[in-house]
Each structure stands twice: as structure tokens, then as C-alpha cells.
Amino acid sequence: MEIYKIMEKEKALVAFEQYKIRRFYDEQNETWYFSIIDVVAALTDSVNPRDYWFKMKNRVKTEDGFELSTTQTALL
């Protein structure tokens, strides 16, 4: 059974080890969106995952010439 058919709400938390990762399911596009800040926190154990993400985006843009972010707003 597909996970989005199990979900009763559009917004939900998913646990990854001890971290809670915010996510949103867009039923129209059948796509999950995850909070990149929450994912960065879980994968890097950074004290400040927002700053880590900001610095990584700038480094990739400078070194590789492309942007990692879109104009999406933050998940609340």
C-alpha cells in the first residue's frame, strides 16, 4: 500500500532516528516535500542546520554554478 494513501493529513512528521522531519504531501502532483533544514539536521548533526544549508548552497553555487534551492516557502 502506498504511504500517501495511508496518510490522513496533508502535513505530517516522519521520524528519522531521534529527529523529526517535517513533510507535506501534494495530492495533485502526488509528490512529497520534506523540510531541507530538518534533513540537514538529521544527516549532519549540525548545531545550526539553517546556517549549514545556507553555506552549502553558496559553496555549490560558487564552485559548480548552479543553485540548490527553489522559491518554495518554508514548511511550518
PyMOL commands that set and color helices and strands:
alter all, ss='L'
color gray80, all
select helices_A, chain A and resi 3-6+36-44+49-64
alter helices_A, ss='H'
color red, helices_A
select strands_A, chain A and resi 11-16+19-26+31-34
alter strands_A, ss='S'
color yellow, strands_A
deselect
rebuild
show_as cartoon
